[in-house]
Amino acid sequence: MASLTETLQQVLSLNSGYAEIIASIIIFAVVVLAGWGAYIIFNKYFCKWTKKTETTLDDDVLAAVKIIIIIMIVIFGIEYALQPLSFLQPFSTTLTAIFTILEIFLGAFAVTRVSNIIADWYAIRTALIAGKNSRHLLFILKKVIQIVVYIFAFLLLLYAFNYDLTGAVVGLGVGGIAIAFALQSTLSDFFSAFSIYFDRPFEIGDFIVVSEYSGTVNSIGVKSTRLKLLSGEELIISNKELTSSSVRNFRKLEKRRLEFNIGVTYDTPTQKLKKIPQIITNIIKNMDFAEFERVHFTEFGDFSLKFLISYYVTTGDYATYLETQQRINFAIREAFEQEGIEMAFPTNTIYVKK
């Protein structure tokens, strides 16, 4: 910077004050022009790329980053432009500290701004997960991210000013451990809520089974989840228990498999026994929402000749599943009555010798 000032003094025959001012203006202009050129290149190529993508996330992030880039260019321009001015030299340490603080916290602001945009975008995509509590969870998530980012910015600021970070890190660590122990149960449910929010094991309106409980998810809160049980009452279960248990979710159920046995009496003629597989096959194949798998004569039981039957009901709706099963059972019963095939039940035959 001194060489530029000296060069201006020699070339333009200026005194040191005017030379410093002109050097300051030149440096500011060069920094701003260089930054503006980089910004134009960035804007040109990245904007073309974002327009080709289907999502609007990259467009929103780019729009937010643009403003921050412009502010950062201006700050850098002012910082370097003030260096040639000799009357500011006594305040150089203070000015450096001010610009360092501005740059670090502007970077922290950029990170939180981008994280908020990503969080909002994700919330729109997953609006059904937590229902009316989505905004509440999203608000808490944003605040947590902001706190973490600004803590790191504060530590970075201490490092930039050559402060010993040991005390600050130890203090944060001890404080964090104390808070974690004091709020252990609450924090477990709190982080479990975010695990449910991002992992998406279930959503509002899903029918789930947890341990011995089964019901429909009514709401997902920060600490607990509420289920409307089949018996009618509402179950409030902690998020920690949900994330640490096996959860059966019937939302993605596309078909159910049924397997059962039918027994006919031992006095059924072999000719009629051979008809049974074809009778049952035709019934299932001609039934709506039913997908035939197999039917076989499998066992000589204690009281009956047993046939193993299996098929799929191709719907996730439980009422339709029961209706289809009922229609198939009625059709099998009617077909057996027409063929004169008698279904077996536990009996004992006593032979009396005269």
PAVEX-104289 format. One record per residue (C-alpha): x, y, z. Coordinates in steps of 0.25 Angstrom, whole numbers, plus 5000, padded with zeros to 4 digits. Example, Ala and Ser with C-alpha at 12.3 -4.5 7.8 and 13.67 -1.06 7.14 Angstrom:
% PAVEX-104289
504949825031
505549965029
***
This chain:
% PAVEX-104289
500050005000
501250095003
501850074990
500550114983
500450244991
501950274988
501750244973
500550344972
501350444980
502550434969
501650424957
500550524960
501450614969
500450604980
500650624995
500450505004
499050535008
498450544994
499350424990
498750335001
497350374998
497550344983
498150214986
497050184996
496050204985
496850124975
496950004984
495450014987
495150014972
496049904969
495449814980
494049844977
494249824962
494949694964
493849644974
492849694964
493449624953
493449494961
492049514965
491649534950
492349404946
491749334958
490349384955
490449354940
490849214941
490149174954
488849234950
488849154937
489049034945
487949054955
486949084944
487148944938
486848874951
485348844955
485448884970
485449034974
486349004986
487649044978
486949174973
486549214987
487949184993
488649264981
487649384983
488049384998
489549374995
489549484985
489249594995
490249545005
491349534994
491049684990
491149725005
492449645007
493049704994
492749845000
493349815014
494649755007
494749884999
494549975010
495549895019
496649895008
496350045004
496650095018
497950035019
498750145012
498150255020
499250295030
498350365040
497650235043
498950165046
498750185061
497350115060
497850005051
497649895062
496249945065
495849955051
496449815048
495649755060
494349825055
494549765041
494849635046
493549635055
492749675043
493349575033
493149455043
491749485047
491349515033
491849375029
491049325041
489849395036
490049335022
490049195028
488849215036
488049285025
488449165016
488049065027
486749135029
486449125014
486748975014
485948945026
484749025020
484848945007
484948815014
483748855023
482848875010
483248745005
482948675018
481748755023
480948625026
481948565036
481648655048
480348725043
480148845051
481348825059
482248835047
482448985048
482748975063
483848865061
484348945049
484449075058
485248995069
486148935058
486449075053
486749125066
487649015070
488449025057
488549175059
489149155073
490149055069
490649135057
490749265066
491549185076
492549145066
492549285061
492849335075
493949225076
494549265063
494549405067
495349375080
496349295071
496549415062
496849505073
497849405079
497049375091
497249235099
496049155095
496349055105
495549125116
494349155107
494349015101
494348945115
493349045120
492349005108
492648865110
492448865125
491148945123
490648855112
490848735121
490148795133
488948835124
488948695118
488948625131
487848715137
486948705124
487348565120
485948505118
485448635112
486548645102
486448495099
484948525094
485348655088
486448595079
485548475076
484548565071
485548615061
485848475058
484448445054
484348575046
485548545037
485548395037
484048385034
483648255040
482248295041
481348425038
480048485043
478948385039
479748265038
479248135045
480448075053
480647965063
481647995075
481847885085
480447835089
479747965084
479147995071
478548125066
478548245056
479548355058
478848485062
480048575065
481548575067
482048675077
483348715082
483248625094
482248515091
481348465080
479848435081
479148315076
477648285074
477548145078
476548045072
475848035085
475548185085
476448245095
477648335092
479048285096
480148385099
481448315096
482848385098
483648405085
484848335092
484048205093
483548215079
484948225073
485548115082
484348015079
484047935066
482848015059
482047945049
481448045039
480348005030
480348125021
481248055011
480447925012
480147884997
479647745000
479347645011
479647495010
478647395016
479047255019
478047155025
477547015025
476246945021
475946805026
474946715020
474446585025
475146455023
473946385016
474146495005
474346414992
475746424985
475046484972
474446594980
475746624988
476446644974
475446744970
475646834983
476946904978
476346944965
475046994972
475847084982
476747134971
475647174962
474947244974
476147324977
476547364963
475147414960
475047504972
475447654972
476647694981
477047544982
478347494976
478447334976
479747274982
479547124984
478647014989
479146874993
478646745000
479646745011
479346655023
478546545028
478046605041
477446545053
476046575049
476146625035
476846625022
477546765021
477746865010
478746975011
478247105004
479047235002
478647364995
478847514995
477847624997
478447734988
478047854996
478547925009
477147965013
476747875025
475247875023
475447835008
476347725013
475347665022
474247675012
475047605002
475347495012
473947485015
473447465001
474547364998
474147285011
472647285007
472947244992
473747124997
472647085006
471547094995
472447014985
472646904995
471146894998
470846884983
471946774982
471446704994
472846715001
472646725016
473646805024
474146735036
474146765051
474746695063
474046555064
474246425070
473746295064
473546175073
473446045067
472645945075
472945795073
471745695075
***
